[in-house]
Amino acid sequence: MLREIYFLDLLGTFTFAAYGAYVAQRKEFDIFGIFACAFLTALGGGTLREFVLGNIPFYFFDNNYVYAIIGGAAFSIFVYHRFERLNRYMLVVDAVGLATFALIGATAAKQAQLGAFAVVFLATITAVGGGLLRDVSIREVPRIFYRDFYASPAIFLGVVYAVFGRYRQHSVFIWSVVTCTFLLRLAAIYFKLHLWGPRRKKAPDAPGE
């Protein structure tokens, strides 16, 4: 892994952990719940990826990921009342993390010599799997199912990587695909893009309900 990608991976871990901890605080969880949500959000996707590939999770070897989670959760606790004001800046860093996580997932699939679907799948699950696990754990409908244009940039990266993955040894290709994914996520935030979904009227309650 490029040193710069490794740094961005840790930065994304920190940011995802901060978001997870913030969600837990809004739910009035105790300190264990806060750190559990921070862990799930930050490393849940990477853990799923490693399980699919039959590997021992990477953070069992590298404590820097654990430190990043502790730092992100602590940051979220200390700035909780100002978190919304910092959100616009956090979203930018979150977009960096999204693109980096997706790249790592796609790269892992290619290194395992898996097919195109696996490349897209692991890119996506690495990027959004943590938030998915967190929402399921706190009994909420996963936000990627109805809010934000969040999983789509990760899918975009996976598709590009699956098609042009033979160039993955070239740093220009790596930075180009990461930058495009990052900008796609920023455009979705700025223009408030959402995926199409049918808007159904709720069926009337049956008599006696």
N, C-alpha and C positions, 0 to 999 in steps of 0.2 A: 504494500500500500504506500502511495506517495506520502511523504511527511506532511504536506499541506492537507491532503485528504484526511489523514489521521487527526490533525488538529481540528478540522471542520467537523469530523465525526464526534469528537469530544465536545465541541461547542454545541452541536445539535443535541447531544445527550444532556448537557446542562440545561438547554432551553426547554426541551421536552419534559425534563424532570420538573422544571419550574412550573410549567403549565399543569402537569399532573398534580403537583402539590397545591396549586391554586384551586383547582377543581375540588380537591379533597377538603380544603378549608371552607369553601362555600357550602359544602355538605356537612360542615361541622364535625369532621372526623378528628380522632385523637392523633397523637404524634405518630403512632404506628401506621394508622390509616393514611396519613399524609405521605409518609415515606414509601408505603406500599404502592400508592397511586403514582408517585414520582417514578418508582422503579418500573412499574408496568408501562407507563407512557414512554419512558426513555428507552427501555431495553426489551420490552415485550416483543416488538417486531423482530429484532435481531435474534431473540431467543427462539421464536418460531422458526426462523430461517435455519438456525443451527440444528434444531431438532429434525427438520425436513432433510437436511443434508447428513444427518447422523454424526454431528460433531459435538464436542463439549463446548458449552457457551464460552465465548471469547473473554468475557469479564471474569472468568475463573482464573485466567492467566494474567490479566492486565488490570491492576487495581485502579488505574486512572479513570476507568469508567465508573467505578464505585465512588471515587472522590467527586467526579462530575455530578453524580446524582445527589450526593450529600450537599454539595455546593448549590445546586439548583433548587433543592427543596428548602435549604436555609435561606437563600435569597428570596424565595417566594414568601416565606414566613415573615421576613423582616420588612418586605415592601408590600405586604398584602393590601393595605389601604390605598396604595398608589399604583397598584398593578394595572388597573384600567388605563391610567394615564401613560404608563410605560408600554401599553399594549402595541401601539403602532411600531415601536422599535423592536419589540419582541417578535412581532410577526415577520419582520425582515429576517431576523436570525433564524426563526422557525423555518422560513422558506429555504434558507441555506441548509439547515438540518435535513429537511425533506429531500432535497436534491441529493445530498451526500448519502443519506441512508439508502435511497433508491439505487444509487450508483453501486454501493457496496453489495447490495442484494443481487443486482444484475451481474456484477463481476464474479461473485461467489458461484452463481449458476453456470456461468461460462467456464470458470475454472474446473467445475465438476463435470464439464462436457455434457450439460443437459440441453434439451431442446428449447425452441423459441418460447413456447408457452411457459416453461419453467423460468426462463429469464424474466419475462414480464411478471409472472406470479411472485417470484422472490424479490424483485425490485419493489413491487407494490406492497407486499406483506411486511417487508423490512421497514418501509416508510410509514405505513399507516396501521400496522398490526398492534403497536403499543396502545394507541388511542382506542382501538377497537376492543382490546382486552380490558382496558380501564373502564370503558363505558359499560361493557357487559358485567364487570365485577360490581359496579355501583348501581346496577339495575336501571340503566338508561339505554334508550335506543341509540346505537352508535351514530355519532354525528355525521360520519362520512356517508350515511345512507340518505340524508336529507338536507345537510347544510354544507356550504362551501364547495369549492372546486378543488378538493384536496387530493383525492386519490388519483385524479386524472393526470396531473403532472408526473407522478411516479409511473403511471402506465405509459405515458409518452416516452419517458426515459427508457423504460424496459423495451418498448417496441424499437426505438432507435438503436439501442444496444444489441438487440437480437438480430437486427438487419445488418448493422455495421460493426459488430463486435470484433471482427478480424483486425480492426484498427485500435483495439484497446491498449496496445502497448505504446501508442503514441499519446504523449501528454496533451497535444493540441486537441485530439478527439475527446479525451477525458474532460478537459476544461470546457470545451464547446458544449458537450451534452449537459454538463452540470449547470453551466451558465444559462442555457436555453430553458432548462427545467425550472431554475430559479426565477427567471424572468416571466415564465408562464404563470407561476404561482403568484408573483407580484402583480401581474396584470389581472389575474382573477380577483385578488384582494381589492385593487384600485377600482376596477370596473364592476365589482360585485357580481362576478359571473357565477352562475349556478347551472348544473345540468338540468335538462328538461325532465319533468316528471308530471304525470297526469294529476290534475286537480279534481278530485271526486267530491261530490256532495255527500255528506254523511247520510246514511239511510235513517229514516225516522224510526224512533223507538217503537217496538211492538207494544200493543195494548197490554197494560198491566205491568210494564217494566218501569 
